[in-house]
Amino acid sequence: MGYGCCGKTFSCLFIFFNVVFAIVGMTTIGFGIFLKVHPPTAQLLNLVELEQEGYYLTNSAWIIIGFGAFVLLVCFFGCVGAAARNRWLLGLYIIFSVIIVIGEVGAFVVTIMFVVQSEDVKQFEDALTKTLQNKYKKDRTMITVPWDYAQVTFGCCGVSNHTDYWPVFANNTEENVPITCCVLKGDRNPEDPVPKNKDQCMKDSQTKSTKSEYLNTQGCFKKLKATIEQYSVVLLIVEAVIIAVTIIGITIAACLCRNSNADI
C-alpha cells in the first residue's frame, strides 16, 4: 500500500520539518564554532570555570558542534527515508530522534537547575574573589587573561568592585588596578589596552568612590551572572522548541513508516 494523497501530504510536511531541523543543526554547529574561535566568549567561559575541577563549560563548544552534526545526520535519514519510502531509514530516524529528545529533556532539566542554583552564589563569589587576589598577576596567566577579557567586555573591575585588587597591587607604586579596569579608548583590545587617562584612572582607583570618568568601578560578577542567566533563558526556549519539533517529527515518521510499502 502506497502513501496515498494524505500520505504524500504527510511526507512533504515531514520533509519541511526536517529542513527546518537541519537549519537548527547548522546554526548549532555555527554557534559551537563561534564559541571556540571568538576570544572574548571563550575567555568568559574560562572565567566561569575557574573554580571548577573539570572543563565542562570550556568543552561545551565541542558538545554543541557534535550535537549539531548529529541533528544533520538524523535529518538526512528522515528526508531520504520519506522521499524513498524506506522503512529502515525512517526507523533509524525515529530511534535517533528519541535519543535527541531524551538528551534535550536532560539538558532542559540541567538548565533549570543551573538557573535555580544561580540564585545562591555567595560562596562562589567569595571563592572567585579569593582566587583573583591570590593568583592574578600582571604576567599573562590562566587567571589573568579571562579577567582582562571580562573587564573589557563588561566595562567592570574585580569581582565586587575595583577594591578587590588592592591586595594584589599592594606593593605596586605605579598601579592599583589592572589597566583593563580603566575606561579604554580605541578598539578596546584586552591584549593591548589603551586607557583614556591612565594617571587619573590609577588615582581614582585609590578611593572607594563608585563614580569615575576614567575607571570602571562596578564589579564583574553581577554583570557576568546576569549575562549567564539571560543566555540560560534563551537556551531553555530553544531546547523546548527542539523537543516539540522532534516529537512532531517522530509522530509523522511513525505514520509514514507504518504506511510505507518499502521492503523491510
Number of C-alpha atoms within 10 A of each C-alpha: 8 12 18 11 9 8 17 15 12 18 23 14 14 23 23 14 20 23 17 13 21 21 16 17 24 17 14 20 24 16 15 21 15 15 23 19 11 10 14 19 17 18 22 23 22 22 24 18 15 18 13 11 7 10 12 13 17 19 15 15 23 16 15 19 23 16 19 24 17 18 23 21 15 24 25 18 20 30 23 14 25 25 13 13 22 20 22 15 21 28 18 15 24 24 13 19 22 16 12 20 20 13 14 19 16 12 15 20 11 13 18 15 11 14 15 11 10 15 10 10 12 10 9 14 16 13 14 20 17 14 14 21 18 12 13 20 16 13 9 12 12 15 19 17 21 23 27 26 23 26 26 24 18 16 21 28 29 27 25 18 18 28 21 18 21 17 14 19 18 11 10 11 7 10 18 23 26 22 23 27 31 32 24 22 12 9 9 17 15 21 12 10 20 18 20 16 15 17 14 15 23 20 14 22 25 14 10 11 11 13 11 14 13 21 29 27 25 22 21 23 23 14 16 20 14 12 12 17 18 12 11 17 14 12 16 18 13 15 20 16 12 18 21 12 17 21 17 14 24 22 14 22 26 17 16 24 22 13 16 22 14 14 8 7
